[in-house]
Amino acid sequence: MFQHTPISRKFTIQDRIVVFYGNCLDLLRSIPDNTLQLVVTSPPYNIGKEYEKKLDLKKYIAQQADVIAECVRALSDRGSICWQVGNYVDNGAIVPLDTVLYPVFHDLGLKMRNRIIWHFEHGLHCSRRLSGRYETIIWFTKTQEYVFNLDPIRVPQKYPGKKYFKGPKAGQYSCNPLGKNPGDLWIIPNVKSNHIEKTDHPCQFPVELVERLVLSLSNEDDWVLDPFLGAGTSIVAAIRHNRKGAGAETVTKYVDISLGRIQQEIAGVLKTRPMNRPVYDPEEAGNSLRLPPWDKQQSDTQMKLLEMLDEYDIK
């Protein structure tokens, strides 16, 4: 379908893939009203990464509000917006960005459908608070009549042999044979140094995270937009499932990464972590690093303590 599709640098309805080099507001203003089915992005968190300038929080929220307002204008009545964010950190204190951005969406008339928790196992280790191991995806719709396809994102049943034990369906299987609803807690590995998808982008999110959103909240040939394109993940997920993808990026290095990954996806050679692959369990895999080097020493110490207790008559 996409094998000979050109990658356009500006938006027109006739295109299928758009990578815009510049400010996302300029891209959004070129998109007609009610065009987009899904807006999915992970914007800068205002924490001073190499691709952003740290701003006063109020100014950051105002900038985000301008982008969100344009996304809402360009969104179809059956469309969805998914904003994936973490925490803004100010002098050691955290501000959950989903909480401060919620009023922006609400004031634009959008309805929140889910606050999805994305849990992962690896990240920076904090010394004066618990280490952060999740981010959130806040999902909003423009109207009550929104696209939601559950079947493509179902996950395996935990107890597929479970049956009704009473009532008119007694003895019949109670589970949906296609799988269960994945719920609002998603356990998906984040893209770190040993991840198959890792590029030079410091805050890249995994393709399978976006795939779930693309499959459930859009249909084939719909437009999927990422206003903060980064490493091109959203467009990769879109064209993988026969959607049209567009995105904007201001950093030349990341534009080049996006173009390279999109071209690899079109050619069918981009390596990604398969959607719904179970999370790696090092203990089940017999990884030797799971054996604590201090176990033997602790066991010997505990045995000596027990031997000492035997010398006393303890009642």
Contacts in CASP RR format, 6 or more apart in sequence:
PFRMAT RR
TARGET T0000
AUTHOR 0000-0000-0000
METHOD contacts of the structure
MODEL  1
MFQHTPISRKFTIQDRIVVFYGNCLDLLRSIPDNTLQLVVTSPPYNIGKE
YEKKLDLKKYIAQQADVIAECVRALSDRGSICWQVGNYVDNGAIVPLDTV
LYPVFHDLGLKMRNRIIWHFEHGLHCSRRLSGRYETIIWFTKTQEYVFNL
DPIRVPQKYPGKKYFKGPKAGQYSCNPLGKNPGDLWIIPNVKSNHIEKTD
HPCQFPVELVERLVLSLSNEDDWVLDPFLGAGTSIVAAIRHNRKGAGAET
VTKYVDISLGRIQQEIAGVLKTRPMNRPVYDPEEAGNSLRLPPWDKQQSD
TQMKLLEMLDEYDIK
1 242 0 8 1.000
2 16 0 8 1.000
2 17 0 8 1.000
2 239 0 8 1.000
2 242 0 8 1.000
2 265 0 8 1.000
2 266 0 8 1.000
3 266 0 8 1.000
3 267 0 8 1.000
5 16 0 8 1.000
5 17 0 8 1.000
5 239 0 8 1.000
5 266 0 8 1.000
6 15 0 8 1.000
6 17 0 8 1.000
7 17 0 8 1.000
7 18 0 8 1.000
7 19 0 8 1.000
7 259 0 8 1.000
7 262 0 8 1.000
7 263 0 8 1.000
8 15 0 8 1.000
8 17 0 8 1.000
8 18 0 8 1.000
8 19 0 8 1.000
9 18 0 8 1.000
9 19 0 8 1.000
9 20 0 8 1.000
9 21 0 8 1.000
10 18 0 8 1.000
10 20 0 8 1.000
10 27 0 8 1.000
10 30 0 8 1.000
11 18 0 8 1.000
11 20 0 8 1.000
11 27 0 8 1.000
11 30 0 8 1.000
11 31 0 8 1.000
11 246 0 8 1.000
13 32 0 8 1.000
13 35 0 8 1.000
15 244 0 8 1.000
15 246 0 8 1.000
16 239 0 8 1.000
16 244 0 8 1.000
16 245 0 8 1.000
17 235 0 8 1.000
17 239 0 8 1.000
17 244 0 8 1.000
17 245 0 8 1.000
17 246 0 8 1.000
17 262 0 8 1.000
18 27 0 8 1.000
18 245 0 8 1.000
18 246 0 8 1.000
18 247 0 8 1.000
19 229 0 8 1.000
19 232 0 8 1.000
19 235 0 8 1.000
19 246 0 8 1.000
19 247 0 8 1.000
19 249 0 8 1.000
19 255 0 8 1.000
19 258 0 8 1.000
19 259 0 8 1.000
19 262 0 8 1.000
20 26 0 8 1.000
20 27 0 8 1.000
20 246 0 8 1.000
20 247 0 8 1.000
20 248 0 8 1.000
20 249 0 8 1.000
21 248 0 8 1.000
21 249 0 8 1.000
21 250 0 8 1.000
21 252 0 8 1.000
21 255 0 8 1.000
22 248 0 8 1.000
22 249 0 8 1.000
22 250 0 8 1.000
23 248 0 8 1.000
23 250 0 8 1.000
24 67 0 8 1.000
24 227 0 8 1.000
24 228 0 8 1.000
24 247 0 8 1.000
24 248 0 8 1.000
25 66 0 8 1.000
25 67 0 8 1.000
25 70 0 8 1.000
26 248 0 8 1.000
27 227 0 8 1.000
27 246 0 8 1.000
27 247 0 8 1.000
27 248 0 8 1.000
28 67 0 8 1.000
28 70 0 8 1.000
28 71 0 8 1.000
28 73 0 8 1.000
28 74 0 8 1.000
28 225 0 8 1.000
28 227 0 8 1.000
28 248 0 8 1.000
29 70 0 8 1.000
31 74 0 8 1.000
31 225 0 8 1.000
31 246 0 8 1.000
32 74 0 8 1.000
33 73 0 8 1.000
33 74 0 8 1.000
34 74 0 8 1.000
34 75 0 8 1.000
34 76 0 8 1.000
34 77 0 8 1.000
35 74 0 8 1.000
35 76 0 8 1.000
35 223 0 8 1.000
36 71 0 8 1.000
36 74 0 8 1.000
36 75 0 8 1.000
36 76 0 8 1.000
36 79 0 8 1.000
36 223 0 8 1.000
36 224 0 8 1.000
36 225 0 8 1.000
37 75 0 8 1.000
37 76 0 8 1.000
37 78 0 8 1.000
37 79 0 8 1.000
37 80 0 8 1.000
37 147 0 8 1.000
37 217 0 8 1.000
37 218 0 8 1.000
37 219 0 8 1.000
37 222 0 8 1.000
37 223 0 8 1.000
37 224 0 8 1.000
37 243 0 8 1.000
38 79 0 8 1.000
38 80 0 8 1.000
38 81 0 8 1.000
38 82 0 8 1.000
38 213 0 8 1.000
38 214 0 8 1.000
38 217 0 8 1.000
38 218 0 8 1.000
38 222 0 8 1.000
38 223 0 8 1.000
38 224 0 8 1.000
38 225 0 8 1.000
38 243 0 8 1.000
39 71 0 8 1.000
39 74 0 8 1.000
39 75 0 8 1.000
39 80 0 8 1.000
39 81 0 8 1.000
39 82 0 8 1.000
39 224 0 8 1.000
39 225 0 8 1.000
39 226 0 8 1.000
39 227 0 8 1.000
40 81 0 8 1.000
40 82 0 8 1.000
40 84 0 8 1.000
40 210 0 8 1.000
40 213 0 8 1.000
40 214 0 8 1.000
40 224 0 8 1.000
40 225 0 8 1.000
40 226 0 8 1.000
40 234 0 8 1.000
41 82 0 8 1.000
41 83 0 8 1.000
41 84 0 8 1.000
41 226 0 8 1.000
41 227 0 8 1.000
41 228 0 8 1.000
41 234 0 8 1.000
42 84 0 8 1.000
42 85 0 8 1.000
42 203 0 8 1.000
42 205 0 8 1.000
42 228 0 8 1.000
43 64 0 8 1.000
43 67 0 8 1.000
43 83 0 8 1.000
43 85 0 8 1.000
43 227 0 8 1.000
43 228 0 8 1.000
44 51 0 8 1.000
44 52 0 8 1.000
44 228 0 8 1.000
45 52 0 8 1.000
45 85 0 8 1.000
45 86 0 8 1.000
45 87 0 8 1.000
45 88 0 8 1.000
45 97 0 8 1.000
45 203 0 8 1.000
46 52 0 8 1.000
46 54 0 8 1.000
46 55 0 8 1.000
46 57 0 8 1.000
46 60 0 8 1.000
46 88 0 8 1.000
46 97 0 8 1.000
47 54 0 8 1.000
47 88 0 8 1.000
47 89 0 8 1.000
48 54 0 8 1.000
49 202 0 8 1.000
49 203 0 8 1.000
50 202 0 8 1.000
51 202 0 8 1.000
51 230 0 8 1.000
51 250 0 8 1.000
51 251 0 8 1.000
51 254 0 8 1.000
55 63 0 8 1.000
57 88 0 8 1.000
57 90 0 8 1.000
57 95 0 8 1.000
57 100 0 8 1.000
60 88 0 8 1.000
61 100 0 8 1.000
61 101 0 8 1.000
61 104 0 8 1.000
64 101 0 8 1.000
64 104 0 8 1.000
65 104 0 8 1.000
67 227 0 8 1.000
68 81 0 8 1.000
68 83 0 8 1.000
68 101 0 8 1.000
68 104 0 8 1.000
68 105 0 8 1.000
68 108 0 8 1.000
69 108 0 8 1.000
71 81 0 8 1.000
71 225 0 8 1.000
71 227 0 8 1.000
72 81 0 8 1.000
72 108 0 8 1.000
72 109 0 8 1.000
72 110 0 8 1.000
72 142 0 8 1.000
74 225 0 8 1.000
75 81 0 8 1.000
75 142 0 8 1.000
76 142 0 8 1.000
77 142 0 8 1.000
77 143 0 8 1.000
77 145 0 8 1.000
78 142 0 8 1.000
78 143 0 8 1.000
78 145 0 8 1.000
78 146 0 8 1.000
78 147 0 8 1.000
79 141 0 8 1.000
79 142 0 8 1.000
79 146 0 8 1.000
79 147 0 8 1.000
79 217 0 8 1.000
79 218 0 8 1.000
80 113 0 8 1.000
80 139 0 8 1.000
80 140 0 8 1.000
80 141 0 8 1.000
80 142 0 8 1.000
80 146 0 8 1.000
80 147 0 8 1.000
80 213 0 8 1.000
80 217 0 8 1.000
80 218 0 8 1.000
81 105 0 8 1.000
81 110 0 8 1.000
81 139 0 8 1.000
81 140 0 8 1.000
81 141 0 8 1.000
82 137 0 8 1.000
82 138 0 8 1.000
82 139 0 8 1.000
82 140 0 8 1.000
82 213 0 8 1.000
82 217 0 8 1.000
83 98 0 8 1.000
83 101 0 8 1.000
83 105 0 8 1.000
83 137 0 8 1.000
83 138 0 8 1.000
83 140 0 8 1.000
84 118 0 8 1.000
84 135 0 8 1.000
84 136 0 8 1.000
84 137 0 8 1.000
84 205 0 8 1.000
84 209 0 8 1.000
85 96 0 8 1.000
85 97 0 8 1.000
85 98 0 8 1.000
85 101 0 8 1.000
85 135 0 8 1.000
85 136 0 8 1.000
85 138 0 8 1.000
86 96 0 8 1.000
86 97 0 8 1.000
86 98 0 8 1.000
86 135 0 8 1.000
86 136 0 8 1.000
87 94 0 8 1.000
87 95 0 8 1.000
87 96 0 8 1.000
87 97 0 8 1.000
88 94 0 8 1.000
88 95 0 8 1.000
88 97 0 8 1.000
88 100 0 8 1.000
89 95 0 8 1.000
92 128 0 8 1.000
92 129 0 8 1.000
94 129 0 8 1.000
96 136 0 8 1.000
98 115 0 8 1.000
98 136 0 8 1.000
98 138 0 8 1.000
101 138 0 8 1.000
102 112 0 8 1.000
102 138 0 8 1.000
105 112 0 8 1.000
105 138 0 8 1.000
105 140 0 8 1.000
106 112 0 8 1.000
109 142 0 8 1.000
110 140 0 8 1.000
110 141 0 8 1.000
110 142 0 8 1.000
111 140 0 8 1.000
111 141 0 8 1.000
111 144 0 8 1.000
112 138 0 8 1.000
112 139 0 8 1.000
112 140 0 8 1.000
113 139 0 8 1.000
113 140 0 8 1.000
113 141 0 8 1.000
113 146 0 8 1.000
114 137 0 8 1.000
114 138 0 8 1.000
114 139 0 8 1.000
114 184 0 8 1.000
115 136 0 8 1.000
115 137 0 8 1.000
115 138 0 8 1.000
115 139 0 8 1.000
115 184 0 8 1.000
116 136 0 8 1.000
116 137 0 8 1.000
116 138 0 8 1.000
116 139 0 8 1.000
116 184 0 8 1.000
116 185 0 8 1.000
116 186 0 8 1.000
117 134 0 8 1.000
117 135 0 8 1.000
117 136 0 8 1.000
117 184 0 8 1.000
117 185 0 8 1.000
117 186 0 8 1.000
118 134 0 8 1.000
118 135 0 8 1.000
118 136 0 8 1.000
118 137 0 8 1.000
118 186 0 8 1.000
118 188 0 8 1.000
118 209 0 8 1.000
119 133 0 8 1.000
119 134 0 8 1.000
119 185 0 8 1.000
119 186 0 8 1.000
119 187 0 8 1.000
119 188 0 8 1.000
120 133 0 8 1.000
120 134 0 8 1.000
120 187 0 8 1.000
120 188 0 8 1.000
120 189 0 8 1.000
120 190 0 8 1.000
121 133 0 8 1.000
121 189 0 8 1.000
121 279 0 8 1.000
122 189 0 8 1.000
122 190 0 8 1.000
122 192 0 8 1.000
123 131 0 8 1.000
123 132 0 8 1.000
123 133 0 8 1.000
123 190 0 8 1.000
123 192 0 8 1.000
124 131 0 8 1.000
124 132 0 8 1.000
125 131 0 8 1.000
126 132 0 8 1.000
137 209 0 8 1.000
137 213 0 8 1.000
139 213 0 8 1.000
139 217 0 8 1.000
146 217 0 8 1.000
147 217 0 8 1.000
147 218 0 8 1.000
147 219 0 8 1.000
147 222 0 8 1.000
148 216 0 8 1.000
148 217 0 8 1.000
149 215 0 8 1.000
149 216 0 8 1.000
149 217 0 8 1.000
149 219 0 8 1.000
150 181 0 8 1.000
150 216 0 8 1.000
151 178 0 8 1.000
152 215 0 8 1.000
152 216 0 8 1.000
153 182 0 8 1.000
153 212 0 8 1.000
153 215 0 8 1.000
153 216 0 8 1.000
154 176 0 8 1.000
154 178 0 8 1.000
154 179 0 8 1.000
154 180 0 8 1.000
154 181 0 8 1.000
154 182 0 8 1.000
155 179 0 8 1.000
155 180 0 8 1.000
155 182 0 8 1.000
155 276 0 8 1.000
156 179 0 8 1.000
156 180 0 8 1.000
156 276 0 8 1.000
157 175 0 8 1.000
157 176 0 8 1.000
157 179 0 8 1.000
157 180 0 8 1.000
158 180 0 8 1.000
159 175 0 8 1.000
160 173 0 8 1.000
160 175 0 8 1.000
160 177 0 8 1.000
161 173 0 8 1.000
161 175 0 8 1.000
162 173 0 8 1.000
162 174 0 8 1.000
162 175 0 8 1.000
163 170 0 8 1.000
163 171 0 8 1.000
163 172 0 8 1.000
163 173 0 8 1.000
163 174 0 8 1.000
164 170 0 8 1.000
164 171 0 8 1.000
164 172 0 8 1.000
164 174 0 8 1.000
165 171 0 8 1.000
182 212 0 8 1.000
186 209 0 8 1.000
186 212 0 8 1.000
187 279 0 8 1.000
188 206 0 8 1.000
188 208 0 8 1.000
188 209 0 8 1.000
188 279 0 8 1.000
189 195 0 8 1.000
189 206 0 8 1.000
189 273 0 8 1.000
189 279 0 8 1.000
189 280 0 8 1.000
190 205 0 8 1.000
190 206 0 8 1.000
191 197 0 8 1.000
191 198 0 8 1.000
191 204 0 8 1.000
191 205 0 8 1.000
191 206 0 8 1.000
192 198 0 8 1.000
195 206 0 8 1.000
195 273 0 8 1.000
196 271 0 8 1.000
196 272 0 8 1.000
196 273 0 8 1.000
197 204 0 8 1.000
197 206 0 8 1.000
197 207 0 8 1.000
197 233 0 8 1.000
197 271 0 8 1.000
197 272 0 8 1.000
197 273 0 8 1.000
198 204 0 8 1.000
199 231 0 8 1.000
199 257 0 8 1.000
199 261 0 8 1.000
200 253 0 8 1.000
200 257 0 8 1.000
201 230 0 8 1.000
201 231 0 8 1.000
201 254 0 8 1.000
201 257 0 8 1.000
204 230 0 8 1.000
204 231 0 8 1.000
204 233 0 8 1.000
205 233 0 8 1.000
206 233 0 8 1.000
206 272 0 8 1.000
206 273 0 8 1.000
207 233 0 8 1.000
207 236 0 8 1.000
207 237 0 8 1.000
207 240 0 8 1.000
207 272 0 8 1.000
207 273 0 8 1.000
207 275 0 8 1.000
208 272 0 8 1.000
208 273 0 8 1.000
208 274 0 8 1.000
208 275 0 8 1.000
208 276 0 8 1.000
208 277 0 8 1.000
210 233 0 8 1.000
210 234 0 8 1.000
210 236 0 8 1.000
210 237 0 8 1.000
210 238 0 8 1.000
211 237 0 8 1.000
211 240 0 8 1.000
211 241 0 8 1.000
211 275 0 8 1.000
212 275 0 8 1.000
213 237 0 8 1.000
214 224 0 8 1.000
214 237 0 8 1.000
214 238 0 8 1.000
214 240 0 8 1.000
214 241 0 8 1.000
214 243 0 8 1.000
215 241 0 8 1.000
218 224 0 8 1.000
218 238 0 8 1.000
218 243 0 8 1.000
219 243 0 8 1.000
220 241 0 8 1.000
220 242 0 8 1.000
220 243 0 8 1.000
221 242 0 8 1.000
221 243 0 8 1.000
221 244 0 8 1.000
222 243 0 8 1.000
222 244 0 8 1.000
223 243 0 8 1.000
223 244 0 8 1.000
223 245 0 8 1.000
223 246 0 8 1.000
224 234 0 8 1.000
224 235 0 8 1.000
224 237 0 8 1.000
224 238 0 8 1.000
224 243 0 8 1.000
224 244 0 8 1.000
224 245 0 8 1.000
224 246 0 8 1.000
225 234 0 8 1.000
225 245 0 8 1.000
225 246 0 8 1.000
225 247 0 8 1.000
226 232 0 8 1.000
226 233 0 8 1.000
226 234 0 8 1.000
226 235 0 8 1.000
226 245 0 8 1.000
226 246 0 8 1.000
226 247 0 8 1.000
226 248 0 8 1.000
227 247 0 8 1.000
227 248 0 8 1.000
228 248 0 8 1.000
228 249 0 8 1.000
229 235 0 8 1.000
229 247 0 8 1.000
229 248 0 8 1.000
229 249 0 8 1.000
229 254 0 8 1.000
229 255 0 8 1.000
229 258 0 8 1.000
230 249 0 8 1.000
230 251 0 8 1.000
230 254 0 8 1.000
230 257 0 8 1.000
230 258 0 8 1.000
231 254 0 8 1.000
231 257 0 8 1.000
231 258 0 8 1.000
231 261 0 8 1.000
232 247 0 8 1.000
232 249 0 8 1.000
232 254 0 8 1.000
232 257 0 8 1.000
232 258 0 8 1.000
232 261 0 8 1.000
232 262 0 8 1.000
233 261 0 8 1.000
234 245 0 8 1.000
234 247 0 8 1.000
235 245 0 8 1.000
235 246 0 8 1.000
235 247 0 8 1.000
235 258 0 8 1.000
235 262 0 8 1.000
236 261 0 8 1.000
236 262 0 8 1.000
236 265 0 8 1.000
236 270 0 8 1.000
236 272 0 8 1.000
238 244 0 8 1.000
238 245 0 8 1.000
239 245 0 8 1.000
239 262 0 8 1.000
239 265 0 8 1.000
239 266 0 8 1.000
240 265 0 8 1.000
249 255 0 8 1.000
249 258 0 8 1.000
261 270 0 8 1.000
264 270 0 8 1.000
282 289 0 8 1.000
282 290 0 8 1.000
283 290 0 8 1.000
END
